[in-house]
Amino acid sequence: MTVVLTRPLVGHLHGIARQLTGGDFEALVLWCEVAHGSVAYLLAPGADASALLDCLGRVTAQPELARPVTLRDLAAVTGIPRETVRRKLERLSAQGHLRRQAGGLVIGPERVPLPASP
């Protein structure tokens, strides 16, 4: 299987990495996993994500539907050591990119980065 990433997509990911994490790609991966894990259960395979998410990927109609993701799950999914995950999540939380709630972490929707202008 071949995956092709367009130059704008790669540039966008690089920009988000700098904006969110100062270039820390492990922290970016963790942030992306929280974003995905919080809403993936709401979307059946092949479902139209735009029925639930806005253009920035946020659950707008009912943000309380976002399911918290745990540190343990993130360490298991990414293979990043648990203590490293904890430290990076703590930094992302302190910066407002993640929000703690009962059961884990969700994205701080007010801090979702906007795509850079072309």
N, C-alpha and C positions, 0 to 999 in steps of 0.2 A: 504494500500500500504506500502511496506517495502522498505527502501533504505539502501543499504549496502555500506559503505565506506571502502575501503581497507586501511590497515595500511600505505602503502607507500603514498596514497593520503592524508590521514590525516597528516602524517609527512610533506608532501610537502606544504600543506596549512599552517601548523604551521610555517614552515620555511619562507614562503612568508610573513606571518604576521609579523614575527620578522624583516625580511629584509626590508620590505616596511614601516612598521608602528611602529616598536619597540614593537610589541605585542598588538597594539590597534586594536581589532577585529572589532569595528564599522568602523574605517577608512579602514580596509581591505574590509569590505562589500561595502562601498562606492566606493572604487577603482574598485572592481569587477563589480558593477553596471554600472560604467562609461565604463569599458571595454566592457561589454555586450551591453549596450544601444547604444554605438557608431557604432556597426556593425550588431546588430540583425536584423535591417530592411533590410539588404542586403541579408539575408538568408531565403529563403522560408522554411516552415516546410518540413523536410526530405531532404533538399538540402545537397550537399557535401561541407562542410565548407572548405575542403582543396583546393577547386578550387579558393577560395578567400583569405584564410588566410595562413600564413606560420606556421611552427611548434610551434611558440610561440604565435600564435593567433593574429598576427599583419596583417593588410591589407597592403600587400607589393607592389602590382602592382600599386595601386592608393591610397596612404594614405589620400589624400584629400577627399575620399569618407566617411571617418569616420564622423558620425553625432555627433555634440556636444550635451552633456547631461546637462540639467540645474539643478541648485541647487533646484529649486522648485520641479522638477520631482524626484530628489533623495530623498528629504524629504518625498514626497508622497509615493514613492515605498517602502522605508525602514521603515517608521514610526519613524525615528530619528528626533528629533526637528530641525527645520530649522537653528537656530543659531548654534547648535552643528555641523550640516552638513557644514555650512559655515566655521566654525573654522577648522574643519578637512580637508576640501578641500583646504583651504588656506595653511595649513601645507604641504599637499601632493604636491601642486603646487610649493611651495617654495623649496621643496626637488627635484623637477624635475620629479616626478612620474605622474603628470598630467600637461596638457598644456592648457592654455586658448586660445580660438579662438572665433570668432564672434558667438554668440549664446550659449556659454557654455564651457564645458570642454571635452577634449579627453585625452586618455592615451598618455603619453610621450613615444613613442615607443622605444627610445634609452635606457629607464630605465626599460623595462619589465624584471623582474627577471628570471634568468635561473634556471631550476630545479636543486636541489642538486644531487650530484652523489650518487648512492646507496652504 
